Amino acid sequence: MCGIVAYVGPRKAQPILLEALSRLEYRGYDSAGLAILNGQGVEVRKKGGRIENLAKACLAKPILGESGISHTRWATHGAPTDANAHPHLDASGKLALVHNGVIENFLELKQKLTQAGHKFQSETDTEVLAHCLGEAYAKGKAKGEARLLEAVRSTLAQIQGTLGIAVIHSDLPGLIVGARRGSPLVIGVGQGENFLASDTQALAPYTNRVVILQDQEMVALHADRFDVSSPLGAQTQIKVEQIENGVTHSDKGPHAHFMLKEIMEQPRSIENAFRGRLDRDGATAKLGGLNMSSDQLRQVERISVIGCGTALHSGMVGKYLIESLAKIPVETQHASEFRYGDSPISPKTLFLAVSQSGETADTLGALREAKRRGYPCLGICNNVASSIARDSDGGVYMHAGPEIGVAATKSFTSQVMVFTLLGLLLGRLHQLSAAHGTEVLEAIAQLPGKIEQALRHSESIAKVAQKFSQSRSMLFLGRLANFPIALEGALKMKEITYLHAEGYPSAELKHGVIALIDKGTPTVLIATADGVYDKNLGSLQEIKARGGSVIAVGHEGDMKLKGLADALLEVPKTHELLQPILNVIPLQLFSYHTAVALGRDVDKPRNLAKSVTVE
Ligand code: F6R
C-alpha cells in the first residue's frame, strides 16, 4: 500500500524514479510525486491521479538532479489531490519526505506544531511527520549526515504507527535516509548507485542485488555505500541477497490486462505450487520448509487459519480440505478480528497465516499476536522476501510468480493447492489410507491440464458476461467447499466491476436472501456434480420460481443443468476435493469479462491497492 522509490547515483534521477515508480503503481494509484535535489534545493512535482499525470508534469518541466525520492499513494489521510500527494516538505522547505504507513498520533503532533506557528499545506499525517523531522533537524547538535540520522531517530521515537520513509535534505546532497517500522523497505544495490524501494518489483530493471531492511532499521544511502543501523544507532550486519525479478510492463504478453494474463497462467502456477512436493511412494506430500518434525505435526490438534480477503477464502477451502483429509478441526478467522479479540485458543493449535504479498498489516499483526501467545505459526506466502515469511516459524511458498493485477487470481488457486498438500501430508500422518492419498496425488498431477481445459471456455464466458453486465446486483451461491468459492466469485465481481455482489451458502437463500431475487439480480450457482448436487438443483428451482436468472457453474456436458439454468459456465470434472480450484476459474473469467464489458480499469480498480500494509 503506497509505493516508495529513491535513487542516488551518477544518473539523472527523474526518469529512473518515474520508471521504477510505475512498477509499483499496483500498490496505490491515486496520486504520485517526486522530490529531487537540483543543486539549489529540493524541487517537488506532485499530481493527483495516476503516475502518467506526474510523468506529464515532469516532462513539461524536468527536474535535473542525481538524487531524489518518489511516491505513489493510496490515500489514508486526505483526498487524493495534488496537495495531499507526497513528497511533503518541512517548514524550512529544505527537507522532503515520502511515507508509507499511518501516523496514529498525528493530530496531537499537529496541534503542538500549529501552536508553535507551523502552517500545513495538506491534510496528511505525512506532512506532520515532515515538520517534526524538520524541527528535530533544526534543533540538532550533530553535523552533516549524523544530524539528519539523529533527527529521524528522535522523531520516530515520538511517533505511533507504522511507517516506511525516505528523506532528503538540501544541506546533504547525495544522501537519502530511509527507515522502517512495519512497512517494508528494500535497498537495491547497484554499481556506483543505490536505490531504496518499498518492494523489489521496482528494482527489476536496475539490479537484482538487494538488502531487505529489518523492522526498526534505518539506512544512510549514498551512491557508493550504505550504512544500516538499529534504532539505537548501532551498525547492523547486512546480507546482500540475489532475487529473481522478472516482470516488466510489457510482460502482459498477448493479454490486455495483467489480471487476464494471471488467470491464464494458472496451469503453470498450480504446477509450480506442487512441483517437487508429490511423494508417490509415500502417497503423501513433501513440504520442506515447515520446520516441524512428523511427531510435532502429529501432535497438532487444531488449526487456525488467519488471513484477509481472497487469502482468507483460500483458508476456508483449506478448512474443508484439511478436515476431510486429516480430520483435524480447522477454524478460519479474519486476521483483523483475531488480532484484537480475546477468544480462547485450544492448546496444541497450529496457526497458518496466508498471504500472497506477505505484507498485509492485519495478517502480520495477527501472526505476531499468535506467536506472542506462544503458538507455532506457519506462513503460506508468495513473496519470498516478505515480513510474514520472515516472521513465521516455517511455512510453504506458493511459487505463483509475481501477481500484478490488483484482483488476486493465480495466488488464490496456488494457496488452495498448498492447503491440499498440507491436508494430504497431515492426513497421511494420521489415518488417511495410501489408496486415498494416491487418488488425490493423481488428481493433483492432472490438474494443470484440467485448468487449461477450463480456460478454453473464456470466450463463451465473455458472452454470458456481456449479457449480464447491466445487472444491478449479483448473488453467488455454493455449498461446503464451494461456499468460499462463491464468496471469492462475489469478491472478484465487486472489486473490479463495482457491481454489488454477495456470496452465501446456497441453503441460506431461504433465510432472507431470497427477498433480493428479481429480474435485475441474477444468481451464480455453483452446482458441479457432487454429494449436494440435488440440493443445489433445488435452490435453482426456487430462484427460477421467483423470476430470477441463474448462471450455473457446472460440469461440461451437464445437459440437465444446461436445460434448467439461463447460462452454464462449464468446467471439467476432477477429484471432488480439487473441484473448487476448477470452479473458481469461470468465476474469475466472468468477473474479468464483466469488468471489460463495463469499461472498468481491470488492473487498477478504484479505491484499492494490491498490498494492504496499513490496518
Ligand atoms: C482480492 C484481494 C485481497 C487480498 C487481501 C490479502 O482480490 O486481492 O482481498 O487477498 O488484501 O492480501 P494478501 O494475500 O497479500 O495478504
Residues whose N, C-alpha, C, O or C-beta is under 5 A from the ligand:
A	BS01	F6R	C308 G309 T310 A311 V354 S355 Q356 S357 G358 T360 V406 A407 A408 K610 V612
